[in-house]
Amino acid sequence: MKKILVIKHGSLGDIIFAIPAMFSIRKKYPSATIHLLTEKKYTLWLMKSKIFDKIIIDNRRDIIFKSIVNLTKLLSMKYSLIIDLQNSQRTSIYNLIFRLFNKALVCSSGPFAQYRYKIPTQGTESARVGLYNQLKLLDIINNDVTNYNWLKVDLTVEIKKPIVLFIPGVSKGNENKQWQPEKFADFAQYCESKKFTICVVGKKSDLPSAETIFKRCKNAVNKIDFSPPETIYSIALQSSLIITNDTGPGHIASLSKNQMVWLLNDNSVSKANISNNETNHRILSSSVKNITSKKVIEYVQQNELLKSFN
């Protein structure tokens, strides 16, 4: 395979889930030219991974005409293999066009793929495992990447250790996954009483979720609207503990392999995507909003999670 196109759109969390699969593709085809088709917001930091020779922008909200123009350009590149990691209705149409006009081999869950992976019932397997199972059709084996130093940056302002990293926001439309801001503030006050520095990350739209923390904690570090993936990962590396909703920035922070408290709705999808291991501490409820701050504090105490490190 001399020229490969990998397709991956989706949420930030979806992109994070796909990174090990992307590395596995590069390891399988070290000499191939590999392009990624994704959204503009992911291009700058994904290029740092050096997985891809080129990243091509395909915003899902673009008008149909722009997408058609984009596809025409892609057809001229004469890819020999299309690996569709998005597996959506939109990319299924892309796959059909590639097969009709480019004669490319396609690996996807869609109906037009020669290498077709049948996705099981949602929640049966994690997103990461599902992508690995799909790649097995191409004899691509799991390359469990543990080094994400390409995401690491020097922070402009050093944050005083020990640190507890707070990720209180969620993306629009996922408010059912959000623990209440007042409860985040309760836990932040508890951490501050234990002499930990509180650091809060998120997008500008997450400020209402963080304001209560800033009002109730004397020395909280405000990184709202200054939290690209590289910053989140770099702060997470320095953190003694991370507390988060089920959200994309939380999945970035999890790459640090440091202790994390996940506040989750008790359903099959959450359980599949966030494994219960020595660094992932899942606190579940039928509704995340029923989890009390007292329960979180008691869990942290019982498991001795507030330990500082250098």
C-alpha positions as a Markdown table, in Angstrom:
| # | Residue | x | y | z |
|---|---|---|---|---|
| 1 | Met | 0.0 | 0.0 | 0.0 |
| 2 | Lys | 1.8 | 3.1 | -1.2 |
| 3 | Lys | -0.8 | 5.7 | -0.5 |
| 4 | Ile | -3.4 | 5.5 | 2.3 |
| 5 | Leu | -6.2 | 7.8 | 3.4 |
| 6 | Val | -7.4 | 7.5 | 7.0 |
| 7 | Ile | -10.7 | 9.1 | 7.8 |
| 8 | Lys | -11.6 | 10.3 | 11.3 |
| 9 | His | -14.0 | 13.0 | 12.4 |
| 10 | Gly | -16.0 | 13.0 | 15.6 |
| 11 | Ser | -15.7 | 14.5 | 19.1 |
| 12 | Leu | -12.4 | 15.2 | 20.8 |
| 13 | Gly | -12.8 | 12.0 | 22.8 |
| 14 | Asp | -13.4 | 10.0 | 19.6 |
| 15 | Ile | -10.1 | 11.3 | 18.3 |
| 16 | Ile | -8.2 | 10.4 | 21.4 |
| 17 | Phe | -9.7 | 6.9 | 21.3 |
| 18 | Ala | -8.4 | 6.6 | 17.7 |
| 19 | Ile | -4.8 | 7.7 | 18.3 |
| 20 | Pro | -3.4 | 4.2 | 19.2 |
| 21 | Ala | -5.1 | 2.8 | 16.1 |
| 22 | Met | -3.5 | 5.6 | 14.0 |
| 23 | Phe | -0.1 | 4.7 | 15.3 |
| 24 | Ser | -0.7 | 1.1 | 14.6 |
| 25 | Ile | -1.5 | 1.9 | 10.9 |
| 26 | Arg | 1.8 | 3.8 | 10.6 |
| 27 | Lys | 3.7 | 0.9 | 12.2 |
| 28 | Lys | 2.2 | -1.5 | 9.7 |
| 29 | Tyr | 3.0 | 0.8 | 6.7 |
| 30 | Pro | 6.2 | 2.7 | 7.7 |
| 31 | Ser | 7.1 | 3.6 | 4.1 |
| 32 | Ala | 3.6 | 4.5 | 2.8 |
| 33 | Thr | 2.3 | 8.0 | 2.3 |
| 34 | Ile | -0.5 | 8.4 | 4.8 |
| 35 | His | -3.0 | 11.2 | 4.8 |
| 36 | Leu | -5.7 | 12.0 | 7.4 |
| 37 | Leu | -9.1 | 13.4 | 6.6 |
| 38 | Thr | -10.4 | 15.2 | 9.7 |
| 39 | Glu | -11.8 | 18.5 | 11.0 |
| 40 | Lys | -9.7 | 21.7 | 11.1 |
| 41 | Lys | -9.8 | 21.9 | 14.9 |
| 42 | Tyr | -7.6 | 18.8 | 15.3 |
| 43 | Thr | -5.0 | 19.5 | 12.6 |
| 44 | Leu | -2.3 | 21.4 | 14.5 |
| 45 | Trp | -1.7 | 19.1 | 17.4 |
| 46 | Leu | -2.2 | 15.9 | 15.4 |
| 47 | Met | 0.5 | 16.9 | 13.0 |
| 48 | Lys | 2.9 | 16.9 | 16.0 |
| 49 | Ser | 2.4 | 13.1 | 16.3 |
| 50 | Lys | 4.2 | 12.6 | 13.0 |
| 51 | Ile | 1.8 | 9.8 | 12.1 |
| 52 | Phe | 0.6 | 11.5 | 9.0 |
| 53 | Asp | 2.4 | 13.0 | 6.0 |
| 54 | Lys | -0.5 | 15.4 | 5.4 |
| 55 | Ile | -3.8 | 16.3 | 7.1 |
| 56 | Ile | -6.7 | 17.3 | 4.9 |
| 57 | Ile | -9.5 | 19.4 | 6.4 |
| 58 | Asp | -13.1 | 18.1 | 6.1 |
| 59 | Asn | -15.4 | 19.9 | 8.5 |
| 60 | Arg | -18.6 | 18.0 | 9.0 |
| 61 | Arg | -20.6 | 21.2 | 9.1 |
| 62 | Asp | -19.4 | 22.4 | 5.7 |
| 63 | Ile | -21.9 | 22.9 | 2.9 |
| 64 | Ile | -22.4 | 19.9 | 0.6 |
| 65 | Phe | -20.8 | 21.8 | -2.3 |
| 66 | Lys | -17.5 | 22.2 | -0.4 |
| 67 | Ser | -17.5 | 18.5 | 0.5 |
| 68 | Ile | -18.0 | 17.6 | -3.1 |
| 69 | Val | -15.0 | 19.8 | -4.2 |
| 70 | Asn | -12.9 | 18.2 | -1.4 |
| 71 | Leu | -13.8 | 14.7 | -2.6 |
| 72 | Thr | -12.9 | 15.5 | -6.2 |
| 73 | Lys | -9.4 | 16.6 | -5.0 |
| 74 | Leu | -9.1 | 13.4 | -3.0 |
| 75 | Leu | -10.0 | 11.2 | -6.0 |
| 76 | Ser | -7.1 | 12.8 | -7.9 |
| 77 | Met | -4.7 | 11.5 | -5.3 |
| 78 | Lys | -5.4 | 7.9 | -6.3 |
| 79 | Tyr | -5.2 | 6.3 | -2.9 |
| 80 | Ser | -4.7 | 2.5 | -2.8 |
| 81 | Leu | -6.4 | 2.0 | 0.6 |
| 82 | Ile | -9.1 | 3.9 | 2.5 |
| 83 | Ile | -9.3 | 3.2 | 6.3 |
| 84 | Asp | -12.5 | 4.7 | 7.6 |
| 85 | Leu | -12.2 | 5.0 | 11.4 |
| 86 | Gln | -15.3 | 7.2 | 11.5 |
| 87 | Asn | -17.8 | 4.6 | 10.2 |
| 88 | Ser | -20.6 | 7.1 | 9.7 |
| 89 | Gln | -23.3 | 7.5 | 7.1 |
| 90 | Arg | -21.4 | 10.4 | 5.7 |
| 91 | Thr | -18.1 | 8.4 | 5.3 |
| 92 | Ser | -20.1 | 5.5 | 3.9 |
| 93 | Ile | -21.0 | 7.8 | 0.9 |
| 94 | Tyr | -17.3 | 8.7 | 0.6 |
| 95 | Asn | -16.4 | 5.1 | 0.5 |
| 96 | Leu | -18.8 | 4.4 | -2.3 |
| 97 | Ile | -17.3 | 7.3 | -4.3 |
| 98 | Phe | -13.8 | 6.0 | -3.8 |
| 99 | Arg | -14.8 | 2.5 | -4.9 |
| 100 | Leu | -16.6 | 3.7 | -8.0 |
| 101 | Phe | -14.1 | 6.3 | -9.2 |
| 102 | Asn | -10.8 | 5.4 | -7.6 |
| 103 | Lys | -10.9 | 1.6 | -7.3 |
| 104 | Ala | -9.4 | 1.9 | -3.8 |
| 105 | Leu | -9.6 | -0.9 | -1.2 |
| 106 | Val | -11.9 | 0.2 | 1.6 |
| 107 | Cys | -11.8 | -0.9 | 5.3 |
| 108 | Ser | -14.9 | 0.3 | 7.1 |
| 109 | Ser | -18.1 | -0.8 | 8.8 |
| 110 | Gly | -20.1 | 0.6 | 5.9 |
| 111 | Pro | -21.8 | -1.5 | 3.2 |
| 112 | Phe | -19.3 | -0.5 | 0.4 |
| 113 | Ala | -16.1 | -1.9 | 2.1 |
| 114 | Gln | -14.2 | -4.9 | 0.9 |
| 115 | Tyr | -12.9 | -5.2 | 4.4 |
| 116 | Arg | -16.1 | -4.7 | 6.4 |
| 117 | Tyr | -16.2 | -4.8 | 10.2 |
| 118 | Lys | -19.6 | -5.4 | 11.7 |
| 119 | Ile | -19.8 | -3.2 | 14.8 |
| 120 | Pro | -21.5 | -5.0 | 17.7 |
| 121 | Thr | -24.2 | -3.5 | 19.9 |
| 122 | Gln | -23.2 | -0.2 | 21.4 |
| 123 | Gly | -21.5 | -0.6 | 24.8 |
| 124 | Thr | -20.4 | -4.2 | 24.0 |
| 125 | Glu | -16.9 | -3.1 | 23.2 |
| 126 | Ser | -15.0 | 0.1 | 23.8 |
| 127 | Ala | -14.2 | 2.5 | 21.0 |
| 128 | Arg | -10.5 | 1.6 | 21.2 |
| 129 | Val | -11.2 | -2.1 | 21.0 |
| 130 | Gly | -13.6 | -1.7 | 18.2 |
| 131 | Leu | -11.1 | 0.1 | 16.1 |
| 132 | Tyr | -8.5 | -2.5 | 16.8 |
| 133 | Asn | -10.9 | -5.3 | 15.8 |
| 134 | Gln | -11.6 | -3.4 | 12.5 |
| 135 | Leu | -7.9 | -3.1 | 11.8 |
| 136 | Lys | -7.3 | -6.8 | 12.3 |
| 137 | Leu | -9.1 | -7.3 | 9.0 |
| 138 | Leu | -5.9 | -5.7 | 7.4 |
| 139 | Asp | -3.6 | -7.7 | 9.7 |
| 140 | Ile | -2.8 | -4.6 | 11.6 |
| 141 | Ile | -2.0 | -5.5 | 15.2 |
| 142 | Asn | -2.5 | -3.4 | 18.4 |
| 143 | Asn | 0.4 | -1.0 | 18.9 |
| 144 | Asp | -0.3 | 0.1 | 22.5 |
| 145 | Val | 1.3 | 3.6 | 22.5 |
| 146 | Thr | 2.5 | 4.6 | 25.9 |
| 147 | Asn | 4.6 | 7.6 | 25.0 |
| 148 | Tyr | 2.7 | 10.8 | 24.2 |
| 149 | Asn | 5.6 | 13.2 | 24.7 |
| 150 | Trp | 4.9 | 14.8 | 21.4 |
| 151 | Leu | 1.9 | 16.4 | 23.2 |
| 152 | Lys | 4.1 | 17.8 | 26.0 |
| 153 | Val | 4.8 | 21.5 | 26.1 |
| 154 | Asp | 6.5 | 23.8 | 28.5 |
| 155 | Leu | 3.9 | 25.7 | 30.5 |
| 156 | Thr | 4.1 | 29.5 | 30.3 |
| 157 | Val | 3.5 | 29.8 | 34.0 |
| 158 | Glu | 4.7 | 27.1 | 36.4 |
| 159 | Ile | 1.9 | 25.8 | 38.6 |
| 160 | Lys | 2.8 | 25.2 | 42.2 |
| 161 | Lys | 2.7 | 21.5 | 43.2 |
| 162 | Pro | 1.0 | 19.4 | 44.4 |
| 163 | Ile | -1.8 | 19.9 | 41.8 |
| 164 | Val | -5.4 | 18.6 | 41.5 |
| 165 | Leu | -6.6 | 19.1 | 37.9 |
| 166 | Phe | -10.3 | 19.9 | 37.5 |
| 167 | Ile | -12.3 | 19.4 | 34.3 |
| 168 | Pro | -15.8 | 20.5 | 35.2 |
| 169 | Gly | -17.3 | 21.3 | 31.7 |
| 170 | Val | -18.9 | 19.1 | 29.0 |
| 171 | Ser | -19.6 | 19.7 | 25.4 |
| 172 | Lys | -22.9 | 21.3 | 24.3 |
| 173 | Gly | -25.7 | 18.7 | 24.3 |
| 174 | Asn | -24.0 | 16.5 | 26.9 |
| 175 | Glu | -25.2 | 18.2 | 30.0 |
| 176 | Asn | -26.6 | 14.9 | 31.2 |
| 177 | Lys | -23.0 | 13.8 | 31.7 |
| 178 | Gln | -22.1 | 16.8 | 33.9 |
| 179 | Trp | -21.5 | 16.8 | 37.6 |
| 180 | Gln | -22.9 | 20.0 | 39.2 |
| 181 | Pro | -20.5 | 22.9 | 39.4 |
| 182 | Glu | -21.3 | 23.4 | 43.1 |
| 183 | Lys | -20.2 | 19.8 | 43.9 |
| 184 | Phe | -16.9 | 20.4 | 41.9 |
| 185 | Ala | -16.4 | 23.5 | 44.1 |
| 186 | Asp | -17.1 | 21.4 | 47.3 |
| 187 | Phe | -14.4 | 19.0 | 46.3 |
| 188 | Ala | -12.0 | 21.8 | 45.3 |
| 189 | Gln | -12.4 | 23.4 | 48.7 |
| 190 | Tyr | -11.6 | 20.1 | 50.3 |
| 191 | Cys | -8.4 | 19.7 | 48.1 |
| 192 | Glu | -7.3 | 23.2 | 48.9 |
| 193 | Ser | -7.7 | 22.5 | 52.6 |
| 194 | Lys | -5.2 | 19.7 | 52.1 |
| 195 | Lys | -2.7 | 22.2 | 50.6 |
| 196 | Phe | -3.2 | 21.2 | 47.0 |
| 197 | Thr | -3.2 | 23.8 | 44.1 |
| 198 | Ile | -6.5 | 23.7 | 42.2 |
| 199 | Cys | -6.1 | 24.0 | 38.4 |
| 200 | Val | -9.2 | 24.3 | 36.1 |
| 201 | Val | -9.1 | 23.7 | 32.4 |
| 202 | Gly | -11.7 | 24.0 | 29.7 |
| 203 | Lys | -13.1 | 26.0 | 26.8 |
| 204 | Lys | -14.5 | 29.5 | 27.1 |
| 205 | Ser | -17.9 | 28.0 | 27.1 |
| 206 | Asp | -17.0 | 26.0 | 30.3 |
| 207 | Leu | -16.5 | 29.2 | 32.4 |
| 208 | Pro | -20.0 | 29.0 | 34.0 |
| 209 | Ser | -19.1 | 25.5 | 35.1 |
| 210 | Ala | -15.9 | 26.7 | 36.7 |
| 211 | Glu | -16.9 | 30.1 | 38.3 |
| 212 | Thr | -18.1 | 28.5 | 41.5 |
| 213 | Ile | -14.7 | 27.0 | 42.0 |
| 214 | Phe | -12.9 | 30.3 | 41.5 |
| 215 | Lys | -15.3 | 32.1 | 43.9 |
| 216 | Arg | -14.8 | 29.5 | 46.7 |
| 217 | Cys | -11.1 | 28.7 | 46.3 |
| 218 | Lys | -8.5 | 31.3 | 47.2 |
| 219 | Asn | -5.6 | 30.3 | 44.8 |
| 220 | Ala | -7.3 | 28.3 | 42.0 |
| 221 | Val | -5.4 | 28.6 | 38.7 |
| 222 | Asn | -7.7 | 29.6 | 35.8 |
| 223 | Lys | -6.8 | 27.9 | 32.5 |
| 224 | Ile | -10.3 | 28.3 | 31.0 |
| 225 | Asp | -9.9 | 29.3 | 27.4 |
| 226 | Phe | -6.2 | 28.5 | 27.6 |
| 227 | Ser | -6.5 | 24.8 | 27.3 |
| 228 | Pro | -5.5 | 23.2 | 24.0 |
| 229 | Pro | -4.8 | 19.5 | 24.2 |
| 230 | Glu | -1.1 | 20.0 | 24.7 |
| 231 | Thr | -1.7 | 22.2 | 27.8 |
| 232 | Ile | -4.2 | 19.8 | 29.3 |
| 233 | Tyr | -1.8 | 16.8 | 28.8 |
| 234 | Ser | 1.2 | 18.7 | 30.2 |
| 235 | Ile | -0.7 | 19.9 | 33.3 |
| 236 | Ala | -2.1 | 16.3 | 33.8 |
| 237 | Leu | 1.5 | 15.0 | 33.8 |
| 238 | Gln | 2.2 | 17.2 | 36.8 |
| 239 | Ser | -1.0 | 16.5 | 38.7 |
| 240 | Ser | -1.4 | 14.3 | 41.7 |
| 241 | Leu | -5.1 | 13.7 | 40.9 |
| 242 | Ile | -7.5 | 14.6 | 38.0 |
| 243 | Ile | -11.2 | 14.8 | 38.5 |
| 244 | Thr | -13.4 | 15.0 | 35.4 |
| 245 | Asn | -16.7 | 14.4 | 33.7 |
| 246 | Asp | -16.9 | 12.0 | 30.8 |
| 247 | Thr | -15.6 | 14.5 | 28.3 |
| 248 | Gly | -12.9 | 14.9 | 25.6 |
| 249 | Pro | -10.4 | 16.9 | 27.8 |
| 250 | Gly | -10.8 | 14.2 | 30.4 |
| 251 | His | -9.7 | 11.6 | 27.9 |
| 252 | Ile | -6.7 | 13.8 | 27.0 |
| 253 | Ala | -5.7 | 14.0 | 30.6 |
| 254 | Ser | -6.0 | 10.2 | 30.9 |
| 255 | Leu | -3.1 | 9.9 | 28.5 |
| 256 | Ser | -0.9 | 11.0 | 31.5 |
| 257 | Lys | -1.6 | 7.7 | 33.2 |
| 258 | Asn | -2.0 | 9.6 | 36.5 |
| 259 | Gln | -4.7 | 9.0 | 39.1 |
| 260 | Met | -8.2 | 10.0 | 37.8 |
| 261 | Val | -11.6 | 10.2 | 39.3 |
| 262 | Trp | -14.3 | 9.9 | 36.6 |
| 263 | Leu | -17.9 | 11.0 | 37.5 |
| 264 | Leu | -20.1 | 8.8 | 35.3 |
| 265 | Asn | -23.6 | 7.8 | 34.4 |
| 266 | Asp | -23.9 | 4.1 | 35.1 |
| 267 | Asn | -24.4 | 2.7 | 31.6 |
| 268 | Ser | -22.7 | 0.3 | 29.2 |
| 269 | Val | -21.1 | 3.0 | 27.1 |
| 270 | Ser | -19.3 | 4.6 | 30.0 |
| 271 | Lys | -18.2 | 1.3 | 31.4 |
| 272 | Ala | -16.8 | 0.2 | 28.0 |
| 273 | Asn | -15.0 | 3.4 | 27.2 |
| 274 | Ile | -13.5 | 4.1 | 30.6 |
| 275 | Ser | -12.0 | 0.9 | 32.0 |
| 276 | Asn | -11.7 | 0.3 | 35.7 |
| 277 | Asn | -8.0 | 0.0 | 36.4 |
| 278 | Glu | -5.4 | 1.2 | 38.9 |
| 279 | Thr | -5.5 | 4.8 | 37.6 |
| 280 | Asn | -9.1 | 5.1 | 36.5 |
| 281 | His | -11.4 | 5.4 | 39.5 |
| 282 | Arg | -15.0 | 5.3 | 38.3 |
| 283 | Ile | -17.8 | 6.8 | 40.5 |
| 284 | Leu | -21.1 | 5.8 | 38.9 |
| 285 | Ser | -24.7 | 6.5 | 39.4 |
| 286 | Ser | -27.9 | 6.1 | 37.4 |
| 287 | Ser | -27.5 | 9.8 | 37.0 |
| 288 | Val | -24.2 | 11.5 | 37.5 |
| 289 | Lys | -26.1 | 14.4 | 39.2 |
| 290 | Asn | -27.0 | 12.0 | 42.1 |
| 291 | Ile | -23.4 | 11.6 | 43.1 |
| 292 | Thr | -22.8 | 13.7 | 46.2 |
| 293 | Ser | -19.6 | 15.6 | 46.9 |
| 294 | Lys | -19.5 | 13.7 | 50.2 |
| 295 | Lys | -19.3 | 10.4 | 48.4 |
| 296 | Val | -16.4 | 11.7 | 46.2 |
| 297 | Ile | -14.5 | 13.0 | 49.2 |
| 298 | Glu | -15.0 | 9.7 | 51.1 |
| 299 | Tyr | -13.9 | 7.7 | 48.0 |
| 300 | Val | -10.7 | 9.8 | 47.7 |
| 301 | Gln | -10.0 | 9.4 | 51.4 |
| 302 | Gln | -10.6 | 5.6 | 51.4 |
| 303 | Asn | -8.4 | 5.1 | 48.4 |
| 304 | Glu | -5.7 | 7.6 | 49.5 |
| 305 | Leu | -5.7 | 9.4 | 46.2 |
| 306 | Leu | -4.6 | 12.8 | 47.5 |
| 307 | Lys | -0.9 | 12.0 | 47.6 |
| 308 | Ser | 1.6 | 14.6 | 46.3 |
| 309 | Phe | 4.5 | 13.7 | 44.1 |
| 310 | Asn | 7.5 | 15.5 | 42.7 |
